[in-house]
Amino acid sequence: LTPLGLTMFFPSWSSDGSAVFRGCFHRPENLSLALPVTAAMPNMSVDKCVDLCTEKEFPLAALAGTACHCGFPTTRFPLHEREDERLCAQKCSAEELESCGSPGYFVVYQTQVQDNRCMDRRFLPARSKQLIALASFPGAGNTWARHLIELATGFYTGSYYFDGSLYNKGFKGERDHWRSGRTICIKTHESGQKEIEAFDAAILLIRNPYKALMAEFNRKYGGHIGFAAHAHWKGKEWPEFVRNYAPWWATHTLDWLKFGKKVLVVHFEDLKQDLFVQLGRMVRLLGVAVREDRLLCVESQKDGNFKRSGLRKLEFDPYTADMQRSISAYIKMVDAALKGRNLTGVPDDYYPR
């Protein structure tokens, strides 16, 4: 089959838009434990299997020829090892342009059913003995990381600030004083020595400065999930913003590496790419036992309410040659500081632009 043929067999969404294609996977061991609901479907189609699993309130629909299986992502079926899609490219009996997999290789879709295994959250039952920062430069994905941590641990995160819109969106730790000891970690963008030394440990989230600066500019002029207007990018606001914020992107990381105690560095790009592993590292630093099924649940609920629908594509590059030169110098400083502490340097895609 040509790659073109494959795209025809594996649409990213089911035809009614209610499910997302996750890939082709080998039949799990112990099928009835991995995917507890099974129905024979002689006239199989993607929508029929997705509809059945949605009705039964399961987040996964696995098509296996003329059998439809429903279940959750678990350690028995974690969806981490995708197979070559050609192994699943058997046509559906009821829909020739779709693939329905085979008894040995399953086509898996994620339904719109919410996986509730990781949705419960509460305050810590006893006051925490240590204050752990979730530190980042603005625009580096702090709110998204808080969402992931709350789902992964079951405990609310706190904040050095108070943001009413975040509180109203379900971040109930937002109202607590940051020293209350009732939250699992505390969001902060601070970068002064005194502020950093107030914490016993930190997760330091670092993001590509080109993306972080644009995300923060959008937040500043368009709100948490909105966008800055064209006039802001073209006016004096953007150059002024870059002039003030780009050096801070570097000093923020350098200060946390210098003054922070027990700092775990997490690159935003790695968290997006390999959420299961990176979130596991974060949870361990927070002193909570890592429950794999809970992390698998988080993977399937990862976006939350604070994901901008991708950085809005501007029809021009907002970064001038001068801006790029200065940002490249800041990237080199951060890269050297990380490597100087035997940590992984910045990801390759930070530069050259």
N, C-alpha and C positions, 0 to 999 in steps of 0.2 A: 504493500500500500504506500502511496506517496504521502508526504506530510500533509498535502492538501486534503487527501482522502481522510486522513486522521482527524483533521479539524472538523470534518463533516460528521464523523462518528462521535466526537467528544465535545459537544457544546459546553461552554463554561457554565451555562445555566440550563436548568430544565426549560422546556418550551414555554411554560407559563411563568417563568422567572422566580419560582418559589424555592429552588434549591441550587446549591453551588457544587460544581464538579470538583472532587477532591483527588481523583486519580484512579489508577489501576493497581490492585493489590492482590497478593497471593492469598488463597483461601486460608483462613486462620486455623491453627490446631484447635481441637475441641470446639467445633463450630457452634454447637447449641449453647455453650457458655459464653462464647465471644459475641454472638449475635442471637439473642434469645427468641426472637420472633421470626418464623419462616412461613412463607405461603407459596404454594405452587401457582404459577401464572403462565398458562399455555400461550396466551396472547400478551406477551410482555412488552412494555414500553417504559421509558424512563419515568414519565409522569405517573403511570399506574403504580409503580413501586414506591415512588416518592409520596404519592397520595396515601398509600397504605401506611407507610411508616409515620407520616405526619398525623394521620388519624389515630394511630396507636401511641402517639406522643414520644417518638424516638428521634434523636437528632441525626442518625445515620441511616441511609437507605443503600443497601448493597445488592447490585443486580448480578445474578449468577446464572445466565442462560435463561431458563424458564422458572427459576426460583428467585424470590425476593426475600432478603433478610433485613431485619431492622435491629438496631442496637445503639450503644454509646461507644465513643472512643475509650478504650481501657487498655491496660497492659497486655491483655490478650489480643487486642486489635488496635494498636496505637496510631496507625496511619503515618508511620515515620519512614517506611521503606517502600517507596513507590516502585512499581515494575514498569517495564517498557510497555507503553500503551498498545503496541501491536498485539501483545498477548491477550488483550481484552477486546480486540476489534471484531467480535462476532456480532452479526446484525441481530436486531430485535425482531421477534416474530411479528409484532404488530406495527413496527415502525422501521422501515428499511434504512432510513438515513441516520439511525441511532445505533449505538453499540450497547449490548446487554451483557457482555462478558460471557463467562463459561463456568462450569462447576469448579474449575481449578483457579480461575482468575476473576476477581470481582471488580465491577465498575462501581465506584462509591460516590454518592452525592450527600451533601449535608443539607438537611431539611431546614425549615424555618423554626422548628421546635427548639425552644431554649433549653439548654442543658443545665438543669437546676442543681446539679451536684456541687457546684462551686459558687452558688449565688448567695448563700447565707453569710452575713457579716455581723460582727459585734465588736464592742470595746474589749480590751484585754481584761480578763477576770481579776487580775491583781496588778497593782501598780508596777510598771516596768522599772527594773533597776538601772537600765542604761538608755540613754537617748541616742537614737540612730538617725542620722540625716539621710534623706534622699535628695542629694545636692545636684543641681544642674544649672547651666546657663539658661536664661529664658528661651523658649522655642526649641528646647532639646528633647521634648517628649515627657516631661515630668508628670503631667496629669495622666497621660496614657500609662506610664509606669506605675503610678498609684493605683489605677484601675486594675492592672495585672496583679499587683501585690495583694490588694484586698481580696481578689478572687482566689489567689493561690494560697493565702494564709487563713482567710476567714475573719481577719481583723481589720478594723478601720485604720486608715493612715491619718496623720495630722498635718498641720501646716504652721510655718513661722508667721504666716499672714492670715487674714480672713477674707475669703472670697465668697460672697453670698450666692453667686450663680453656681459655684461648685457645690456648695452646701445643698442648694435646691436640686441639684442633679444627683444627690445621693451620697456625697462625700461627707458623712455625718461627723467625722473627726475634725472637720474644718472649723467648727465652733469652739473646740477645746483650746485652752491655752497650750502652746507647744510644749510646755514643761509638765503637762498634766500626768504623763506616764500612762495614759489609757490607750495610746495609739501605738501601732507596730513600728512606725517610722515617721519622720517629719520632713515635709517638703521645704526646701529652702533654696533661694538663689543667692544668698549672701556669700561674700568672699573675703571678708576681713578676718584677720588672725583671731581676734577676740570671739567673733561669732562662730568661727570654725572650731575653736578649742572648747566651746560649750558642749560639743557632742562627743560621745564615747566611741563612735564608729560611724562610717558613712558608706553609702553606695553613691559613687560619683558617675553620673550619666553624661557621656560626651557625644555630641552629634556634629556632623559636618557643618562648619560655620556658615557656608553658603546657604545651606538649607535652614539652619537654625535662625539665622538673621532674617531670612524671608518669612519664616513661620512667626517669629516674634513681631515683625513689622505688621503682618496680617492681623495678629491678635490685638496689637496696640490700636490699629485703625479699623478693625472689623470684628472684634470680639473673638471668643474662644473657637468658634467654628466658622467665622465669616472671613471676608477678604478685604484688604485695603483697596480703596478706589484707585482707578488709573491715575487720577490727578495727584495722588499722594506719591506714587512711584515716580512720576515725571516732575514733581515739584521739588522744593528744597528739603522737604521732610526726609526723603530717602538718603541723600548723600550725608545729611547731618546725622541721621540715625546710624549709618555705617561707620562714620568717623568716631562716634561715641561708643558704639557697642562692639565693634570688631576687636579693639584692644581688650575689652572686658572679657570677650570669649576666651582669650588666651590666659589672662591673669586669673580668671575664675578657676580654671583647671590647675594652673601652677600653684595657686594659694592652697587649694585643697590637698594637692600632693605634698606640699611643704609642711602645712600645719595640721592636717587631718590625722586622727588616730585610727588605725585599722581601716584603711580605705580600700574598698572593692571597686575597681574601675569596670564599667560596663559601657560598651559602645552601642549607641542607639541602633546603628545599622546591624550589629550582631544580634541584638534583641529581636529585631524584625525578622532577620534571616533564620535564627535558630532559637525561637522563643523558649522551647522546652528546656534546653540546656542552660541558657542564660538566666531564665527565671529561677531555675533550680539553684544556681549559684547565689542569687539574691536572697532567696528564702533561707538558705543555710546561714548566711551572714546575719539574718534577722533572728536566728535562734529557734526557728520553727522546724519541726520534722517535715521533710519533703514527702508529700503524698502524691505518688505518680498519677493516680486516677484523677486527682484534683487538678494537677498541672495539665493533663490531657483535656479536661473540661475547659480550662482557661484558654487553651489553644483554640478551641472551637467557639469561644465567646470573646475573642481577643479585642475586637474593635471598640466596644463601649460607646458612650455618647459624645466623646470629645475628639473624634477623628475628623479633621478637615477632609473634604472629598479630594484628597491629593492636593499638592500645591497647585494653585490655579496657574495654568500655563500662560505666562505673559508672552506677548508677541515680539518681545525684545528681551535681550539679556540686561537686567538692571545693573550689573556689575561693570564698571568702567575698567580700563586697563590699570589705572592707578589703584583702584580698590582691590583688584586681583593681586597686584604686587604686594600690597600691605597685608592682605589676608594670607597670602602664601608664606610670608615671613612669620606670621603668628602660628600658622600650622606647623612650620618647621620647629618653632620653639616648643610647642606642645609635644610634638613627636619626639624631640630630643629628651624632654623631661620624663616622658613615659619610659623610653628605652633606658634612660639613666637609672631607673628604678627596676630594671629587668622586667618591665611590663611590655605587652604588645604595643607597638606604635600605632599611629592613626591608620584607619583603613585606606587602601590605595585610592579609592575614588574621591578623597578629599582634594587631590591635586594630581596632575595639572588640570586646569579647567579647559 
